[in-house]
Amino acid sequence: MGRFECVPNFSEGKDEARIERIASASREVAGVTLLDVERNADHHRCVISLVGEGEALIEAVLRMMRVATAEIDLNQHRGEHPRMGATDVVPFVPLGTSTMAEAVRLAERLGERVAKELGIPVYLYASAAKRPERSDLAKVREGQFEGIRDTIGSDPARAPDFGEPKVHPTAGAVAIGARPILIAYNAYLTTPDVAIAKKVAKAVRARDGGLPEVKALGFAIQERNRAQVSMNLTDYRVTPVHRALEAVRREAARYGVGIEESEVVGLVPEDALFAAAEYYLQLHAFDRAAILERKVRAIDERTPGHESIASFAGRLAARTPTPGGGAAAGIVAALASALGEMVLAYSIDPVKPVDDLAELARVLGEGRRRFLELADEDAKSYDAVRSARRARKERPEDPARSEAVADALEYAATVPLETAQRAVDLATRLAAVGPRTRTALRSDLTTSLALFRAAAEGALANVSVNLDDLKTAGRPIDRYESEIVRLTPKE
């Protein structure tokens, strides 16, 4: 399963300490990164953006929900934004090669756990919806906490997808789903008159005949003394940001008001902003590949430590001298380390972590990063040997150039040797704690150890291939030969 964004919305926008406690719960989970926290006091709501993979992302969100469930009482909650739960909505968004079907499975697995472990009824929405009418979040949240509380037990249409037909007494209910990338975009009008904002919102939203893939509401933002048109652009490729903004501007002008400013809530795809720039700058033949940062990123992503596995495998398959076996050994060792980290992450009790297991997990993480560097260095070492030999060929009588060849050869042997040494050391330490890891993860442990062995064997072969040339260059090779013997498994 690939990577996903998850954007849980919590019904708390005023207490910064509480928001931090909710957000911090996700930081405890390996493999999940907290990208952004947005809050609004008038909406009394915060939006937290995470990125991660599969079960780790589910665990992170569940931990955040536990904090929100314990600390937020919807009976006391008042805000401009509609809400049905302390954790109000949790969408999973597929990224890269991840699929919507995979995102739906994540939503379902989280929903099962939320109902069972937190006692909160769950409604699946958007692409995860089991009922057609629940594809629309507004329909799911209709009546808000109080309305759902009063009807969930008697109205079959209110029956949740997971959990008992009764709301949690303080945390309410939650909508969990899967959807494409959504842009939350707000326009502040040059008036505090919320009636105008509501009329504009009605004119621009899809359900009332406005722009496709646009949801909109009008709010009064007291702290700014302004009315706000709050929009969700559910597919920015159908209705881009600039078109939504211009529609709001035209409708607002009917009532003699303008747009003071606008804002994006949470994260936004760069292509959405580029489209707006092209529109307002009238760049009709603009090549986005000409953007400086994209050029630099394209260069960075060609190195083994940054590019995708698919891209690296394609370069490895090409009829080119680099990357080769040494770089592949480094990548394989990095994968072995990552798999070992995962095994330990599930085997360590977060409440009572065992020091030696936690330390090994840390060392595996350091090893994973170093193996990626070694994969990159292996290709550079080969290029260094070729360059040094070409230079010596131009001036074979120059002893400095012969020394440069010997130095390059030593570097070419040292890099894979470090890969092999680290791989054998980490495999030995991981195997030693194997009996203390979870039985359900033994296949993952076995795979990690097998990858470490393959990486070490391949790396040692790359050491050996350089020894004859190194010896001819006048450098001692005893150290390399003894390490090859020590690191080679005995029959």
C-alpha positions in Angstrom: 0.0 0.0 0.0 1.3 3.5 -0.9 1.2 6.8 0.7 -1.8 8.8 1.7 -2.7 12.2 3.1 -5.2 12.3 5.9 -6.9 15.5 7.0 -8.8 15.0 10.2 -11.0 18.0 11.3 -11.5 18.5 15.1 -14.1 20.7 16.8 -11.6 22.9 18.6 -10.3 26.2 17.3 -9.7 28.3 20.4 -7.5 26.3 22.9 -4.0 26.2 21.4 -2.7 23.8 24.2 -5.5 21.3 23.5 -4.9 21.5 19.7 -1.2 20.8 20.3 -2.1 17.8 22.5 -4.3 16.4 19.7 -1.6 17.0 17.1 1.2 15.7 19.2 -0.4 12.3 19.5 0.4 11.7 15.8 4.1 12.4 16.3 4.5 9.3 18.4 3.8 7.0 15.4 6.8 6.0 13.2 6.2 6.4 9.5 3.7 9.3 9.9 4.6 13.0 9.3 2.5 15.9 10.6 2.5 18.4 7.8 0.3 21.3 8.9 -2.1 22.5 11.6 -4.7 25.2 10.9 -7.2 26.6 13.4 -10.0 29.2 13.3 -11.5 30.5 16.5 -14.8 31.7 14.9 -15.3 28.3 13.2 -14.1 26.7 16.5 -12.3 24.1 14.4 -8.8 22.9 13.5 -7.6 21.0 10.4 -4.6 18.8 10.8 -2.8 17.4 7.7 -0.8 14.1 8.0 1.0 11.9 5.5 1.9 8.3 5.9 1.3 4.7 4.9 -1.4 2.2 5.8 -1.7 1.0 9.3 0.7 3.6 10.7 -1.6 6.4 9.5 -4.6 4.7 11.0 -2.8 4.3 14.3 -1.8 8.0 14.3 -5.4 9.2 13.6 -6.8 6.9 16.3 -4.4 8.3 18.9 -5.4 11.8 18.0 -9.1 10.9 18.2 -8.6 9.5 21.7 -7.3 12.8 22.8 -10.1 14.7 21.1 -12.7 12.3 22.6 -11.3 12.8 26.1 -11.0 16.6 25.9 -13.9 17.9 23.7 -17.5 18.1 24.9 -19.9 19.0 22.0 -22.6 19.8 24.5 -20.5 22.9 25.3 -19.2 23.6 21.8 -20.4 26.6 19.7 -18.9 27.6 16.5 -19.8 28.9 13.0 -18.8 25.7 11.2 -21.3 22.8 11.2 -20.1 19.8 13.3 -21.3 16.4 14.3 -18.3 15.1 16.4 -15.4 16.1 18.5 -13.5 14.5 15.6 -15.8 15.7 12.9 -14.5 14.3 9.7 -11.5 12.1 8.7 -10.8 11.9 4.9 -8.1 9.7 3.4 -6.6 11.0 0.2 -4.5 8.8 -2.1 -1.2 10.2 -3.2 1.1 9.1 -6.1 0.4 5.6 -7.2 -2.0 4.9 -4.3 -5.5 4.2 -5.3 -8.9 5.3 -4.2 -9.8 1.7 -3.4 -6.9 1.5 -1.0 -8.0 4.8 0.6 -11.5 3.3 1.1 -10.1 0.3 2.8 -8.2 2.5 5.2 -11.4 4.4 6.0 -13.2 1.2 6.7 -10.5 -0.2 9.0 -10.3 3.0 10.9 -14.1 3.1 11.2 -14.2 -0.4 12.7 -11.6 0.5 15.3 -13.2 3.9 16.2 -16.6 2.2 16.8 -15.1 -0.6 18.8 -12.4 1.2 20.8 -13.9 4.7 21.3 -17.6 3.9 21.2 -18.3 6.5 18.5 -20.7 5.8 15.7 -19.1 6.1 12.3 -20.6 7.2 9.0 -18.6 6.4 5.8 -18.8 9.2 3.3 -17.5 10.3 -0.2 -15.9 7.4 -2.1 -16.2 5.2 1.0 -20.0 5.7 1.3 -22.1 2.5 1.5 -25.3 4.5 0.8 -25.5 6.8 -2.2 -26.8 9.8 -0.2 -23.8 9.6 2.1 -21.4 10.5 -0.7 -22.3 14.1 0.3 -20.7 15.1 3.6 -23.3 17.9 4.1 -26.1 15.2 4.0 -24.3 13.0 6.5 -23.8 16.0 8.9 -27.3 17.3 8.4 -28.8 18.4 11.8 -25.3 18.4 13.4 -24.6 16.9 16.7 -27.9 17.7 18.3 -30.0 16.5 15.4 -28.2 13.3 15.0 -28.3 12.7 18.8 -32.0 13.0 18.8 -32.8 10.8 15.8 -30.0 8.2 15.4 -31.9 5.6 17.5 -35.3 6.0 15.8 -34.6 6.9 12.2 -33.2 4.0 10.0 -31.7 6.6 7.7 -29.5 7.7 10.6 -28.1 4.2 11.3 -24.3 4.4 11.4 -22.1 2.2 9.2 -20.1 1.1 12.3 -21.1 1.2 15.9 -24.3 1.4 17.9 -27.2 3.7 16.9 -26.4 6.2 19.6 -24.0 9.1 19.7 -21.1 9.3 22.1 -22.4 11.5 24.9 -19.7 14.1 24.5 -17.8 13.2 21.3 -20.9 12.7 19.1 -20.4 10.9 15.8 -17.7 11.0 13.0 -17.6 10.9 9.2 -14.7 8.9 7.9 -14.1 8.6 4.1 -11.9 8.7 1.1 -11.8 11.4 -1.5 -9.5 13.2 -4.0 -7.4 16.2 -3.0 -9.7 19.0 -1.8 -8.9 22.7 -1.5 -10.4 24.6 1.4 -10.6 28.2 0.2 -12.2 31.2 1.9 -13.0 34.7 0.6 -13.5 37.6 3.0 -16.0 40.2 1.8 -15.7 43.9 2.5 -18.7 43.8 4.7 -19.7 42.2 8.1 -23.2 41.4 6.6 -23.4 37.6 6.8 -26.7 37.6 4.8 -24.7 38.7 1.7 -22.1 36.0 2.3 -24.9 33.4 2.4 -26.4 34.7 -0.8 -23.1 34.6 -2.6 -22.3 31.1 -1.3 -25.7 29.9 -2.6 -25.0 31.4 -6.0 -21.6 29.8 -6.4 -22.1 26.3 -4.9 -22.9 23.3 -7.1 -26.0 22.0 -5.4 -27.8 25.3 -6.1 -26.8 25.5 -9.7 -23.5 27.2 -9.3 -20.0 26.0 -10.1 -19.4 22.2 -10.4 -17.4 20.6 -7.6 -17.8 23.6 -5.3 -19.4 23.6 -1.8 -19.9 26.9 -0.1 -21.3 28.5 3.0 -21.5 32.0 4.4 -20.2 32.8 7.8 -19.7 35.7 10.1 -16.1 36.0 11.3 -16.5 38.1 14.5 -12.8 38.5 15.2 -12.3 40.3 11.9 -15.8 41.9 11.6 -16.1 40.5 8.2 -18.5 38.1 6.4 -16.8 35.1 4.8 -17.6 32.8 1.9 -16.1 29.5 2.8 -15.6 27.0 0.0 -14.5 23.5 -0.6 -13.2 22.9 -4.1 -13.7 19.1 -4.3 -12.0 18.9 -7.7 -9.8 21.9 -8.5 -9.2 20.6 -12.0 -12.9 21.0 -12.8 -13.3 24.3 -11.0 -9.9 25.9 -10.3 -9.3 28.4 -7.5 -9.2 31.5 -9.7 -12.6 30.6 -11.3 -14.2 30.2 -7.9 -12.7 33.5 -6.7 -14.0 35.4 -9.7 -17.4 33.9 -9.3 -17.5 35.1 -5.7 -16.3 38.5 -6.9 -19.1 38.9 -9.5 -21.8 37.8 -7.1 -20.6 40.1 -4.3 -20.5 43.0 -6.7 -24.3 42.6 -7.1 -24.6 43.7 -3.5 -22.1 46.5 -3.7 -19.3 44.7 -1.9 -15.9 43.3 -2.9 -13.4 40.8 -1.8 -10.9 42.1 0.9 -8.7 39.0 0.8 -8.8 35.2 0.5 -7.0 32.3 2.2 -6.2 28.7 1.8 -6.9 26.4 4.8 -4.5 23.5 5.1 -2.4 22.4 2.2 -2.8 23.0 -1.5 -1.4 21.3 -4.6 1.2 23.5 -6.4 -0.5 23.0 -9.7 -3.6 24.7 -8.4 -1.6 27.9 -7.6 0.3 27.7 -10.9 -3.1 27.6 -12.7 -4.1 30.8 -10.9 -0.8 32.4 -11.7 -1.2 31.6 -15.4 -4.7 33.0 -15.4 -3.9 36.3 -13.7 -0.6 36.8 -15.4 -2.1 35.7 -18.8 0.7 33.2 -19.4 -0.9 31.4 -22.3 2.1 29.3 -23.4 3.8 28.8 -20.0 5.8 25.5 -19.5 5.6 24.6 -15.8 8.8 22.5 -16.3 10.6 25.9 -16.6 10.0 26.6 -12.8 13.4 26.7 -11.1 12.4 24.6 -8.1 11.0 21.9 -10.3 14.2 21.7 -12.3 16.2 21.4 -9.0 13.8 18.8 -7.7 14.1 16.8 -10.9 17.9 16.6 -10.4 17.6 15.7 -6.7 15.1 12.9 -7.5 17.5 11.2 -9.8 19.7 10.1 -6.8 19.0 6.8 -5.1 18.2 8.5 -1.8 15.4 10.6 -3.2 13.9 9.0 -6.3 11.2 6.4 -6.4 11.9 2.7 -6.4 10.4 2.5 -9.9 12.7 5.2 -11.2 15.8 3.7 -9.6 14.9 0.2 -11.0 14.5 1.7 -14.4 18.0 3.3 -14.3 19.4 0.1 -12.9 18.0 -1.9 -15.8 19.5 0.5 -18.4 22.7 -0.3 -20.3 24.8 2.2 -18.3 27.6 1.5 -15.9 25.9 3.3 -13.0 24.0 2.6 -10.9 25.2 -1.0 -10.5 25.4 -3.8 -8.0 27.0 -1.7 -5.2 24.2 0.9 -5.4 21.6 -1.9 -5.5 23.1 -3.5 -2.4 22.7 -0.1 -0.6 19.1 0.2 -1.6 18.3 -3.4 -0.5 20.0 -2.8 2.8 17.9 0.4 3.3 14.8 -1.7 2.7 15.9 -4.3 5.1 16.5 -1.6 7.8 13.0 -0.1 7.1 11.4 -3.5 7.5 13.2 -4.1 10.7 12.1 -0.7 12.0 8.5 -1.7 11.2 8.8 -5.0 13.1 10.1 -3.2 16.1 7.6 -0.4 15.9 4.8 -3.0 16.3 6.7 -5.0 18.9 7.6 -2.2 21.3 4.9 -1.2 23.8 4.6 2.6 23.5 3.5 2.8 27.1 6.5 0.8 28.4 9.2 0.8 25.8 12.1 -1.5 26.3 15.4 0.4 26.1 17.4 -2.0 24.0 14.6 -2.5 21.4 14.0 1.3 21.2 17.8 1.8 20.7 17.9 -0.8 18.0 15.0 0.9 16.2 16.9 4.1 16.3 20.1 2.5 15.0 18.1 0.8 12.2 16.7 4.3 11.2 20.2 5.7 11.1 21.3 2.7 9.1 18.5 3.2 6.6 19.6 6.8 5.9 23.3 5.8 5.7 22.6 2.9 3.3 20.8 5.4 0.9 23.9 7.6 1.1 26.1 4.7 0.4 24.0 3.7 -2.7 24.7 7.2 -4.0 28.4 7.1 -3.1 28.8 3.8 -4.9 27.9 5.4 -8.2 30.1 8.4 -7.5 33.1 6.1 -6.6 32.8 4.3 -9.9 32.8 7.6 -11.7 35.8 8.7 -9.7 37.8 5.7 -10.8 36.9 6.3 -14.5 37.9 10.0 -14.2 41.2 9.2 -12.5 42.1 6.6 -15.1 41.3 9.0 -17.9 43.5 11.7 -16.3 46.4 9.2 -15.9 46.1 8.1 -19.5 46.7 11.7 -20.5 49.9 12.0 -18.4 51.0 8.4 -17.4 54.4 9.7 -16.2 52.8 11.8 -13.5 53.0 10.0 -10.1 50.3 12.2 -8.7 47.8 10.9 -11.2 48.7 7.2 -10.4 48.1 8.0 -6.8 44.7 9.5 -7.7 43.8 6.2 -9.4 44.8 4.3 -6.3 42.8 6.6 -4.0 39.8 6.2 -6.3 40.1 2.5 -6.2 40.3 2.5 -2.4 37.2 4.6 -2.2 35.4 2.2 -4.6 36.3 -0.7 -2.3 35.6 1.1 1.0 32.0 2.1 0.1 30.6 -1.4 -0.5 32.7 -2.7 2.5 30.9 -0.3 4.8 27.6 -1.4 3.3 28.5 -5.0 4.0 29.7 -4.3 7.5 26.6 -2.3 8.5 24.3 -4.9 6.9 25.9 -7.8 8.8 26.0 -5.9 12.1 22.3 -4.8 11.9 21.2 -8.3 10.8 23.0 -9.9 13.7 21.4 -7.5 16.2 18.0 -7.8 14.7 18.2 -11.6 14.7 19.2 -11.6 18.4 15.9 -9.8 19.4 13.8 -11.8 17.0 12.2 -14.1 19.6 11.0 -10.9 21.4 9.2 -9.5 18.4 5.5 -10.2 17.6 4.8 -13.6 16.1 2.5 -12.1 13.5 5.5 -10.2 12.1 7.9 -13.1 11.8 7.5 -13.2 8.0 8.5 -9.5 7.9 11.5 -10.2 10.2 12.6 -13.1 8.0 12.3 -10.9 4.9 14.4 -8.2 6.6 17.2 -10.6 7.5 17.2 -12.1 4.0 17.5 -8.7 2.5 20.4 -7.9 4.8 22.2 -11.1 3.8 21.6 -10.3 0.1 22.9 -6.8 0.5 26.0 -8.0 2.3 26.8 -10.7 -0.3 26.4 -8.2 -3.1 28.4 -5.5 -1.4 31.3 -7.9 -0.7 31.3 -9.0 -4.3 31.8 -5.3 -5.2 34.7 -5.1 -2.8 36.4 -8.2 -4.3 36.1 -6.9 -7.8 38.4 -3.9 -7.0 41.1 -5.8 -5.1 43.3 -6.9 -8.0 43.5 -3.4 -9.4 44.1 -2.0 -5.9 46.9 -4.4 -5.3 48.4 -3.5 -8.7 48.3 0.1 -7.7 50.5 -0.7 -4.8 47.9 -0.5 -2.0 47.7 -3.2 0.7 44.5 -5.3 0.5 44.9 -7.5 3.6 42.3 -5.5 5.5 39.7 -6.0 2.8 40.5 -9.7 2.5 40.2 -10.3 6.2 36.9 -8.4 6.4 35.5 -10.4 3.4 36.3 -13.6 5.3 34.8 -12.3 8.5 31.6 -11.1 7.0 31.0 -14.1 4.7 28.6 -16.6 6.3 30.1 -19.9 7.2 28.7 -23.0 5.6 
